[in-house]
């Protein structure tokens, strides 16, 4: 499945530096606002030690990790919802993403300009929040007008439900709150998908700090934590400039030594990718053999036929059964043959809910 995360933030907070670390596609990183005009798009691989273990067992011709599409979106300014800066173009790019990675500047450096005179990540966050909320309020007001017409001229039950939800969102947005804070019923969640609200997207706040603050954060990070405590959002601390230095090192061993020297067990980028997975409720299953070992991304709670459809639509359409081996069992016994001999391959039907780490073989007929 395709996953797209958009990196957003005010100009010169470190978005493009972070993007360059994440992706082989290099965005221009310069010390002036709007150095990124068109959204830069790159594909990043998802680190997973389980793939390495499976490769050692099966010695496949190729190994294919899961991937995430990452988009570096041009810096936003106050007034974007009314067309200031890149305005609606910026907002349209956000609308196309599945999740938002919101970068906040949490470091002091006189050599790196800021769009404002003072470093204040909470203020920066509120500027972007407000612009997204204003755009969502405009969307909701248009929806309300549409549904009021539909309910006035006909006894349209679906329109009545959509109107009721629209009014709830309007009340939340007028309080300068994001749509995601509204608690919804399962039925309302289905209706809300058609609204395409910007502030309904899951968000990961990335506090971009100096190297000395990479482990424990600083006063700016503490302020952000306090500001988002009531939000359904994740927070991550990353020193983007340091990550850029790590990315330039050639070997895994060199990168690990660098991390140990600054007191980190893993890179901030690895944490970011895993946080993005968690943000979107994603998990991984594997297919493995002599030809290929591959990681496949699916949404938690997916049943076997739909998981098969991620590989090819024919697999879902003609699904018969799934042969399931648990990852730990596969690694312990050392081969599919050994798992089969030990009776450790489960035969599951259409109602089986795929689990993270499952090794799957699908039987189908079309």
KOLKOL-843217 format. One record per atom (N, C-alpha, C, CB): residue in one letter; x, y, z. Coordinates in steps of 0.1 Angstrom, whole numbers, plus 2048, in hexadecimal, padded with zeros to 3 digits. Glycine has a CB too. Example, Ala and Ser with C-alpha at 12.3 -4.5 7.8 and 13.67 -1.06 7.14 Angstrom:
2
a8847C784E/a87B7D384E/a8847DF84E/a8717D385A/s8807EA847/s8897F5847/s88180084F/s88D7FA839/
END
This chain:
366
x8087F4800/x800800800/x80980C800/x7F680080C/x8048177FA/x80C8237F9/x80982C805/x80982B7EC/x81483180B/x81283A817/x81A847814/x818833823/x813852816/x81985F813/x81986881F/x812866806/x82486C823/x82587682E/x82A883829/x82E87083A/x82488E82D/x82889B829/x8308A2834/x81C8A4825/x83C8A7832/x8438AF83B/x8408BD83A/x8538AD839/x83A8C3845/x8368D1844/x83D8D9850/x8278D2845/x83C8E684F/x8418EF859/x8438FD853/x84E8E985F/x84690685C/x849914857/x85791384F/x84A91E863/x85991E847/x86691E840/x87291D84A/x86792A838/x87D916846/x88991584D/x88890F85B/x88F92384E/x88090585C/x8808FE869/x8888F1868/x8728FB86D/x88C8ED85C/x8938E185A/x88C8D6852/x8978DB867/x8828D984B/x87A8D0844/x8828C9839/x86E8D683D/x8898D1831/x8908CC825/x89D8C482A/x8958D781C/x8A38C8835/x8AE8C183B/x8AA8B383F/x8B48C8847/x89E8B2845/x8988A684A/x89589D83E/x88C8A8852/x88F8A3834/x88B89C827/x898896821/x8848A581E/x8A289E820/x8AF89981A/x8B588D821/x8B98A4819/x8B388D82E/x8B8882836/x8B0875833/x8B7885845/x8A3877831/x89986C82F/x89A866822/x88C870832/x89D86E818/x89B86980A/x8A886C802/x88F871804/x8A98637F8/x8B48657EE/x8B18717E5/x8B68587E6/x8A48757E4/x8A18807DC/x8A488D7E4/x8918807D8/x8AE8957DF/x8B38A07E6/x8AB8AD7E4/x8C28A27E3/x8A58B27EE/x89F8BF7ED/x8AA8CA7F0/x8938C17F7/x8A88D67EA/x8B18E17EC/x8B08E57FB/x8AE8ED7E3/x8BB8E6802/x8BB8EA810/x8C38F7811/x8C08DF819/x8BC902813/x8C390F813/x8BE91881E/x8C1916805/x8C6921822/x8C392A82D/x8BB936829/x8D092E834/x8B0933823/x8A693E820/x89893881E/x8AB946813/x88E93F821/x88093A820/x87D935812/x876944825/x87492B811/x86E926805/x8799207FB/x8679317FD/x883919801/x88D9137F9/x8879077F2/x89990F801/x87B9027F7/x8748F77F1/x8678FD7EB/x8718EB7FB/x8668FD7DE/x85A9037D7/x8508F87D3/x85E90B7CB/x8548EE7CB/x84C8E37C8/x84E8D87D2/x84F8DE7B9/x8448D07D5/x8468C57DF/x8508BB7DA/x8398BF7E3/x85B8B87E1/x8648AE7DE/x85F8A17E3/x8728B17E3/x8608967DB/x85A8897DE/x86687F7DE/x84F8857D5/x8678777E8/x87086D7E9/x86B8607EF/x87D8717F0/x8718557EC/x86D8487F2/x8778447FC/x86B83D7E8/x873841808/x87C83C813/x87982E817/x87C84681F/x88382681A/x88181881F/x87E81882E/x88D80F81B/x87780E832/x87380D840/x87D803847/x864808842/x885808850/x88F7FF857/x8877F385E/x898806860/x88C7E785C/x8857DC862/x8907D0864/x8797D785B/x8947CE870/x89E7C3872/x8997B686F/x8A37C4881/x88C7B486E/x8867A786B/x88A7A385D/x8777A786D/x88A7AD854/x88E7AA846/x89C7A4845/x88D7B783D/x8A57AA84D/x8B37A584D/x8B4797852/x8BC7AE856/x8AC79385C/x8AC786861/x8A677C857/x8A478586E/x89C780850/x896777845/x89F776839/x88877D840/x8A7780836/x8B077F82B/x8BB77582F/x8B778D829/x8C077583B/x8CA76B83F/x8C575D83E/x8CF76F84D/x8B875B840/x8B374D83F/x8B1749831/x8A674D847/x8AA751829/x8A674D81B/x8B0751810/x899753818/x8B975A813/x8C375E809/x8BC7617FB/x8CD753806/x8B276A7FC/x8AA76D7F0/x8B27757E5/x89D7757F3/x8AD7747D9/x8B377C7CE/x8B278B7D0/x8AD7787C0/x8A778F7D7/x8A679D7DA/x89E79F7E7/x89F7A57CE/x8A07AA7ED/x8997AE7FA/x8927BB7F7/x8A37AE806/x8857BC7FA/x87E7C87F7/x8777CD804/x8737C67EC/x87C7D880A/x8767DD817/x8697E5814/x8807E681E/x8627E781E/x8567F081D/x85B7FF81A/x84D7F082A/x853807814/x857814811/x84C81F815/x859816802/x85082B817/x84783681A/x84B841810/x84983B829/x84084780B/x842853802/x84285F80B/x8378547F7/x84D867809/x84E873812/x84E87F809/x85C87381A/x84788A80D/x845896805/x84A8A280D/x837897800/x8538A9808/x8588B680E/x84F8C1808/x8678B880C/x8468C7810/x83D8D180B/x8428DF80F/x82F8CF812/x8418E8806/x8478F5807/x8428FC814/x8448FE7FB/x84A90481A/x84790B827/x83A914826/x85291482B/x833913830/x82691A831/x828927839/x81B912838/x820931836/x82193E83D/x813941842/x826949835/x81294A84C/x80594F851/x7FD955845/x80795985C/x7F0951844/x7E895683A/x7E794D82E/x7ED963835/x7ED94182F/x7EC937824/x7DE933820/x7F492B827/x7D593282A/x7C792E827/x7C093981E/x7C092C834/x7C694581E/x7C0950816/x7C995280A/x7BF95D81E/x7D394A807/x7DB94B7FB/x7E89517FD/x7D39537F1/x7EC954809/x7F995A80C/x804950809/x7FA96081A/x810954806/x81B94B803/x8179427F7/x81F94380F/x8199357FA/x81592B7EF/x8069277F1/x81E91F7EF/x80092C7FC/x7F292A7FF/x7EC91D7FC/x7EB9347F7/x7E291E7F3/x7DA9127F0/x7E29067EA/x7CE9157E7/x7ED90A7E4/x7F58FF7DE/x7FB8F77E9/x8019067D5/x8008FD7F3/x8058F67FF/x7FA8ED805/x80A90180A/x7EE8F3807/x7E48EB80D/x7DF8E0805/x7D88F5810/x7E08E17F8/x7DC8D67EF/x7E68CB7F0/x7DB8DB7E0/x7F38CE7F2/x7FD8C47F3/x7FB8BC800/x80B8CA7F3/x7F78C380B/x7F48BC818/x7E88B3816/x7F28C6823/x7DE8B780F/x7D28AF80D/x7D58A1807/x7C88B7805/x7E08A17FF/x7E38947F8/x7EB88A801/x7EB8977EC/x7EE88E80D/x7F6885815/x7EE87E81F/x80188E81D/x7F3873824/x7EC86A82E/x7EF86F83C/x7F085C82D/x7FA87583F/x7FE87A84C/x80788684B/x80586E854/x80888D855/x81089A855/x81B89885F/x8078A6859/x82789B85B/x83389C863/x8368AB865/x84089485D/x8338B1870/x8338BF872/x8418C2879/x8278C487B/x84A8C8872/x8578CC878/x8578D987F/x8628CC86D/x85C8D988B/x85C8E6893/x86B8E9897/x8538E48A0/x86F8F5895/x87C8F9899/x87D8FB8A8/x880906891/x8868F38AE/x8888F38BC/x8978F58BF/x8838E68C3/x89E8FD8B8/x8AC9008BA/x8AF90E8B8/x8B58F78B1/x8B99138BE/x8BE9218BC/x8CA9218B3/x8C29288CA/x8CA9298A9/x8D692A8A0/x8D5937898/x8D791E896/x8DD94189C/x8DD94E895/x8E094D886/x8E695889C/x8E7942882/x8EB941874/x8E093B86B/x8F7937874/x8D5937871/x8CA93286A/x8BE93B86C/x8C692386D/x8BA942861/x8AF94C863/x8A2945866/x8AE954856/x89994C86C/x88C94786F/x882952869/x88A94587E/x87694D866/x86C956860/x86896186A/x86094E85B/x86A95E877/x867967882/x87396A88A/x85C96288C/x873974892/x87F978899/x88396F8A5/x87E98789F/x8789698AB/x87B9608B7/x8789528B3/x8729658C2/x87F9498BA/x87C93A8B9/x8719378C2/x8899328BB/x8669328BD/x85A92F8C5/x8529248BD/x85193B8C7/x8569178BF/x84F90C8B8/x84090B8BA/x8568FF8BC/x83C90F8C6/x82D90F8C9/x8269198C0/x82A9118D8/x82B9258BF/x82692F8B6/x82692A8A8/x82D93C8B7/x8319248A3/x83291F896/x828914893/x840919893/x82690B89D/x81C90189C/x80E90789A/x81C8F78A8/x80B9118A2/x7FE9178A2/x7FB91E895/x7FC9218AD/x80592488E/x80492A881/x7FF920877/x81193187D/x805915876/x80190B86D/x7F4905870/x80C90086B/x7F290287D/x7E58FC881/x7DA90687D/x7E58FB891/x7DB91287F/x7D191C87C/x7CE91C86D/x7D592A881/x7D891C865/x7D691C857/x7CE90F852/x7E391D84F/x7D2904857/x7CB8F8854/x7BD8F8859/x7D38EB859/x7BB8FD865/x7AE8FD86B/x7A4907863/x7AE90287A/x7AA91285F/x7A291C857/x79E91584A/x7AA928854/x7A790E844/x7A3907837/x7998FD839/x7B0901830/x79A8F5844/x7908EB848/x7828F184B/x7958E3853/x7838FD851/x776904855/x76F908848/x77991085E/x77790D83E/x771910831/x76B90482A/x77C916828/x7728F982B/x76D8EC825/x7608E882C/x7778E1827/x75F8E983A/x7548E4841/x7488ED83F/x7578E4850/x74A8FA83E/x73F90483B/x73990182D/x74491283B/x7418FD823/x73C8F9816/x7348ED817/x7478F880C/x7388E3820/x7318D7822/x7248D9828/x73A8CD82A/x7248E2832/x7178E5839/x70D8EB830/x71A8EF845/x7118F4827/x7088FA81D/x7028EF814/x70F905815/x70B8E6810/x7078DB807/x6FD8D280D/x7138D3802/x7008CE81A/x6F78C4821/x6EA8CA825/x6FE8BE82D/x6EA8D7828/x6DD8DE82C/x6D48DE820/x6E08ED830/x6D98E0814/x6D18E0808/x6CB8D2806/x6D98E47FB/x6D38C8808/x6CF8BA806/x6C48B6810/x6DB8B0807/x6C68BA81C/x6BC8B6827/x6AF8BE826/x6C28B8834/x6B08CA820/x6A48D381F/x69B8CE814/x6A88E181B/x6A18C9809/x6988C57FD/x6958B67FD/x6A08C87F1/x69B8AE806/x6988A0806/x69B89A814/x69F8987FB/x69588F817/x697889824/x6A487F822/x68B881829/x6AF886821/x6BB87E81E/x6C287B82B/x6C5887815/x6C286F830/x6C786B83D/x6D686C83D/x6C385D840/x6DD869832/x6EC86A832/x6F0878832/x6F1863825/x6E988182C/x6EC88F82C/x6EA89583A/x6E4897822/x6E0890841/x6DD89584F/x6E9891858/x6D088F854/x6EE885856/x6F988085F/x70688885B/x6FB87185C/x70888B84F/x71389384A/x7138A184F/x71589283B/x7068A784F/x7048B4854/x7078B5863/x6F68B9851/x7028AB86A/x7048AB879/x7138AB87C/x6FD89F87F/x71B8A2875/x7298A1877/x7308AE873/x72F895870/x72C8B4868/x7328C1863/x7308CC86E/x72B8C5856/x7258CC874/x7228D687E/x72B8D488B/x7148D6883/x72E8C888E/x7378C4899/x7458C9895/x7378B589B/x7498C7889/x7578CB885/x7588DA885/x75A8C5877/x74D8E1881/x74D8EF880/x74F8F588E/x7408F587A/x7498EF898/x74A8F48A6/x7598F28AB/x7408ED8AF/x75F8E78A8/x76C8E48AC/x7768EE8A5/x7708D68A8/x7758F0898/x77E8F8890/x77D907894/x77B8F7881/x77190B898/x76F91989C/x77591C8AA/x76091C89C/x7799118B1/x7809128BE/x78F9128BC/x77B9078C7/x7939128AF/x7A29118AC/x7A79048B0/x7A991D8B2/x79F8FA8AE/x7A48EC8B1/x7A48E48A4/x79B8E58BB/x7AD8DA8A3/x7AE8D2897/x7A38C7897/x7BB8CB896/x79F8C388B/x7938BA889/x7968AD890/x7918B787B/x7A38A9891/x7A689C897/x7A389B8A6/x7B5899895/x7A08A68AD/x79D8A58BB/x78F8A08BD/x7A08B28C2/x7868A18B3/x77889D8B4/x77788D8B5/x7708A28A8/x7718898C0/x76F87A8C1/x7638768B9/x76D8768D0/x76586C8B1/x75B8678A7/x7568598AA/x760869899/x74A8578A6/x7458498A6/x74A842899/x7358488A6/x749835898/x74D82E88C/x746833880/x74B81F88E/x739835881/x73283A876/x737848872/x72283B879/x73A85187B/x73E85E878/x74C85E872/x73F867885/x755854876/x762853870/x761850861/x76A848877/x75784885D/x75584584F/x750851847/x74A83A84D/x74785984D/x743865847/x74E86F846/x73786C84F/x756870850/x76187A851/x76B878846/x76887A85E/x76D86C841/x777869837/x77487182A/x77785B833/x768874827/x76487B81B/x76688A81D/x755878818/x76988F829/x76B89D82B/x7798A2827/x7688A1839/x782899828/x79089C824/x7968A882B/x79189E815/x7948A8838/x7988B3841/x7A78B2843/x7918B484E/x7AE8BD842/x7BD8BE844/x7C18BB852/x7C28CC840/x7B98C085C/x7BC8BE86A/x7B78B1870/x7B78CA872/x7B28A9867/x7AE89B86B/x7B9891869/x7A1897864/x7C3896862/x7CE88D85E/x7D788A86B/x7D7893853/x7DC87E86D/x7E587C878/x7F1884877/x7E886D87A/x7F6889882/x802892882/x80D88D88B/x7FE8A0885/x81988E887/x82588C88F/x82D899890/x82E880889/x82E89E89C/x8368AA89E/x8458A689F/x8318B28AA/x84D8AC897/x85C8A9898/x8638B689D/x8628A588A/x8688B58A9/x86F8C08AF/x87E8BF8AA/x86F8C08BE/x8828C98A1/x88F8C989C/x8988D18A5/x88F8D088E/x8A18C98AC/x8AA8CF8B6/x8B88CF8B2/x8A88C78C4/x8C18D58BB/x8CF8D48B9/x8D48C78BE/x8D68E08C0/x8E18C38BB/x8E68B68BE/x8E68B48CD/x8F48B58B9/x8E98BE8D5/x8E98BC8E4/x8DB8B98EA/x8EF8C98EA/x8D18BC8E2/x8C38BA8E8/x8BD8AD8E1/x8BA8C68E5/x8C48A68DA/x8BE89A8D2/x8B988F8DB/x8C98958C9/x8BF88E8E7/x8BB8838F0/x8AF8878F9/x8C787E8F8/x8B1892900/x8A789790A/x89F8A2906/x8AE89A917/x8A18A98FB/x8998B48F7/x89E8C18FE/x88B8B28FA/x8968CB8FD/x8998D8904/x88C8E0907/x8A28E08FA/x88E8EC90B/x8828F490F/x8788F6904/x887902914/x87C8F68F8/x8738F78EC/x86B8EB8EB/x87B8FA8DF/x8718DF8EC/x86A8D28EB/x8608D18F6/x8748C68EC/x8648D5902/x85B8D590E/x84E8DD90B/x8628D991B/x8508E9905/x8458F1902/x83B8EB8F8/x84A8FF8FC/x8418E48EE/x8398DD8E4/x8318D28EA/x8428D88D8/x8388CA8F3/x8318BF8F9/x8258C4901/x83B8B8903/x8268CF908/x81B8D590F/x8108D9906/x8208E1918/x8148DF8FB/x80A8E48F1/x8028D98EA/x8118ED8E6/x8078CD8E9/x8008C38E2/x7FB8B88EB/x8098BD8D7/x7FB8BA8F8/x7F78B0901/x7E98AB8FF/x7F98B590F/x7E08B38FA/x7D28AF8F8/x7CF8AB8EA/x7C98BB8FC/x7DA8AB8E2/x7D88A68D4/x7DA8978D2/x7E18AE8CB/x7D48918C9/x7D78848C5/x7E28848BB/x7CA87C8BF/x7EF8868C0/x7FA8888B8/x8078828BE/x7FC8978B5/x81187F8B6/x81D87A8BA/x8288858BA/x82286E8B2/x8328848C2/x83D88D8C2/x84B8868C2/x83D8968CF/x85488B8BA/x8618858B8/x86B8908B8/x86187D8AB/x87788D8BF/x8828968BF/x88D8928B6/x8888988CE/x89189B8AC/x89B8988A3/x8A48A48A1/x895894895/x8B18A18A0/x8BB8AB89C/x8BE8A988E/x8C88AA8A5/x8B68B1885/x8B78AF877/x8C58B1871/x8AD8B8870/x8CC8BB876/x8DA8BD872/x8E38B2875/x8DF8CA878/x8E18AC881/x8E98A0885/x8E689487C/x8E789D893/x8D989287A/x8D4887871/x8DA889863/x8C5887870/x8DC89585E/x8E2897851/x8F1893851/x8E18A684E/x8F889585C/x90689185E/x90688185E/x90C89686B/x8FD87B865/x8FC86C866/x8FA866858/x8F2868870/x8F186D851/x8ED867843/x8F986883A/x8E287083D/x90387083C/x90E871833/x919866836/x91587E835/x91885F841/x921854844/x91E84883C/x920850853/x928841837/x92683782D/x92282A833/x933835826/x92682583E/x923818843/x91981884F/x92F810847/x91280D851/x90980C85D/x91180D86A/x9027FF85C/x91D80786A/x926807876/x92A81587A/x9327FE874/x92D81D870/x93182B872/x925833878/x936832865/x919831872/x90E838877/x90A834885/x90283586E/x90C827889/x909823896/x9138288A0/x909813897/x91F82989C/x92A82F8A5/x92683E8A8/x93882E89F/x92284589E/x91E85389F/x9138558A9/x91A859891/x90984C8A7/x8FD84D8B0/x90184A8BE/x8F28438AB/x9098408C1/x90E83D8CE/x9158488D4/x9168308CE/x91D84F8CC/x92585A8D1/x91C8668D7/x92E8608C6/x9108678D1/x9088728D5/x8FC86D8DE/x9028798C9/x8FD8608E2/x8F485A8EC/x8E78558E7/x8F18648F6/x8E68528DA/x8DA84D8D4/x8DC83E8D0/x8D68558C7/x8D18368D1/x8D18288CD/x8CD8268BE/x8C78208D6/x8C582F8B9/x8C182F8AB/x8BF83D8A6/x8B48268A9/x8C083E899/x8BF84B893/x8B1851894/x8C384B884/x8B085E894/x8A3865895/x89A861889/x8A4874896/x8A185F87D/x89985C871/x89284E872/x8A385C865/x899845878/x89383787B/x887839884/x89D82D881/x88984188E/x87D843897/x87284A890/x88284C8A3/x875853887/x86B85B880/x863851877/x871866877/x86A849870/x86383F867/x85A83686F/x86D83785E/x85F83187A/x857828882/x84B82F888/x85F82288D/x84D83C88C/x842844891/x838847886/x848852896/x83C84887A/x83284A86F/x82A83E86D/x83A84E862/x83083286F/x82982686E/x81E825879/x83281986F/x822828885/x819828891/x80E83288F/x82182B89E/x81183D889/x808848887/x7FC84487E/x80F854881/x7FF83C874/x7F583786B/x7F082986E/x7FB83885D/x7F4824879/x7EE81787D/x7F380C874/x7DF81787F/x7FF80C86F/x804803865/x80D7F886B/x80C80B85B/x80C7ED865/x8157E1869/x81B7DB85C/x80C7D7871/x8237D085E/x82A7CA853/x8287BB853/x8397CE854/x8257B5848/x8277A6846/x8317A483C/x8197A0842/x83679783B/x841793832/x83D788829/x84D79083A/x84378881D/x84377D814/x85277A812/x83C77F807/x85676D812/x86476A811/x86775D80A/x86B76A81F/x87275C803/x8767507FC/x8837527F5/x86B74B7F3/x8867497EC/x89374A7E5/x8937567DB/x89573D7DD/x8887597D6/x8877647CC/x8877727D2/x87B7627C3/x87F7737DD/x87D7807E3/x8797807F1/x8737887DA/x87F7897F9/x87A78B807/x875799807/x885789812/x86879B80B/x8627A8809/x8597AC815/x8597A97FD/x8597B8819/x8507BE823/x8447C581D/x8587C882D/x8387C2822/x82C7C881D/x8257CF828/x8237BD817/x8217DB825/x81B7E482F/x80B7E282F/x81E7F382D/x8057E183A/x7F77E083B/x7F27E8847/x7F27D183B/x7E57EB847/x7DF7F2852/x7DB7E885D/x7D27FA84E/x7DE7EB86A/x7DB7E2874/x7CC7DE874/x7DE7E8882/x7C97D1875/x7BB7CC875/x7B77C7867/x7B27D7879/x7C07C785E/x7BD7C2850/x7BC7B3850/x7C87C6846/x7B17AE849/x7AF7A0848/x7B779A83C/x7A079D846/x7B978D83C/x7C2786832/x7BF789824/x7C1777834/x7B278981F/x7B078C811/x7B479A80D/x7A178A80D/x7B27A4815/x7B67B2812/x7C57B3813/x7AF7BB81C/x7CC7AC81C/x7DA7AC81D/x7E07A6810/x7DF7A4829/x7D979B80B/x7DE7957FE/x7DC79F7F3/x7D67887FB/x7D27A77F3/x7CF7B17E9/x7DA7BB7E8/x7C27B77EB/x7E27BD7F2/x7EC7C77F2/x7F77C37E8/x7F37C9800/x7F97B67E7/x8027B07DD/x7FD7B17CF/x8067A17E0/x7F07AD7CD/x7EA7AD7C0/x7DB7AC7C2/x7EF7A37B6/x7D37B37BB/x7C57B27BC/x7BF7A47B9/x7BE7BC7B3/x7C679D7B1/x7C278F7AE/x7C37867BA/x7CA7897A3/x7CC7897C3/x7CE7817CF/x7C27837D8/x7DB7857D7/x7BD78F7D9/x7B17917E1/x7A478C7DB/x7AF7A07E4/x7A378E7CE/x7977897C7/x79677A7C7/x79878E7B8/x7A17737C6/x7A07657C5/x7A575E7D2/x7A875F7BA/x7A57657DD/x7AB7607EA/x7A47537EE/x7A976A7F5/x7AD7497F1/x7A873C7F7/x7AC73B805/x7AE7317EE/x7B973D808/x7BE73C816/x7CB742817/x7BE72D81A/x7D0744823/x7DD749826/x7E573F82F/x7DC75782D/x7F173D82B/x7FA735833/x80273E83B/x80372B82A/x80273D849/x808747852/x81274085A/x7FD74D85A/x81E74785A/x829743864/x82C74F86C/x83573D85C/x82D74D879/x831758881/x84075B880/x82E755890/x844768880/x85276B87D/x85B764887/x85377A87E/x859765894/x86275F89E/x86375089B/x85C7618AC/x859749897/x85973B894/x862738888/x84B735892/x86174087E/x86873F871/x877740874/x864749867/x87B74B87C/x88974D87F/x88E742888/x88A75B886/x88673D891/x88B73289A/x88D725893/x8817308A5/x88472288A/x885715883/x88E716876/x87771087F/x88F722871/x899724866/x895722858/x8A471C869/x88971E855/x88471C847/x875719847/x88C711840/x86F71B83B/x861718839/x85F70983A/x85C71D82C/x869702835/x8686F3835/x8686EE844/x8746ED82D/x8706F384C/x8716EF85A/x8646F3861/x87D6F6861/x85E6FF85E/x852703864/x8466F9860/x84E711860/x8476F5853/x83C6EC84E/x83E6DE855/x83D6EA83F/x84A6D9856/x84D6CD85D/x8486CD86B/x85B6C985C/x84A6D8872/x8466D9880/x8376DD882/x84F6E4887/x8306DE877/x8226E1878/x81F6EF87D/x81B6D8882/x8286F987A/x82770687E/x822710874/x83570B883/x81C70B869/x81671385F/x806712861/x81970F850/x80071E865/x7F271E867/x7EB72185A/x7EF729872/x7E071B858/x7D771D84C/x7CC726850/x7D270F846/x7CB73284B/x7C173B84F/x7B8740843/x7C8748855/x7AB743847/x7A274683D/x79F75583C/x79574083F/x794759836/x791767833/x78F77083F/x78476882B/x78C76A84A/x78A772856/x79777485F/x78076C85F/x7A276F85A/x7AE770862/x7B477F861/x7B976785D/x7B778486D/x7BC79286E/x7CB79186E/x7B779987B/x7D2796864/x7E0795863/x7E779D86E/x7E479B855/x7F2796873/x7F979C87E/x8077A187A/x7FB791889/x80C7AB881/x8197B187E/x8247A687E/x81C7BC887/x82C7A5874/x83679B873/x83278D86D/x83B798881/x82678B86A/x82277F864/x82977D857/x81277F861/x82D770854/x83376C848/x828764840/x840763849/x824769835/x81876582E/x81A75F820/x80E77082D/x81375581D/x81274F810/x80374E80C/x81A74180F/x7FF754802/x7F17557FE/x7EE74A7F3/x7EC7637FA/x7E37437F5/x7DD73A7EB/x7D17417E5/x7DA72C7F1/x7D17417D8/x7C57487D1/x7C27427C4/x7C97577CF/x7B77457BE/x7B373F7B1/x7AA7497AA/x7AC7317B3/x7AE74D79E/x7A5756797/x7A3751789/x7AC764796/
END
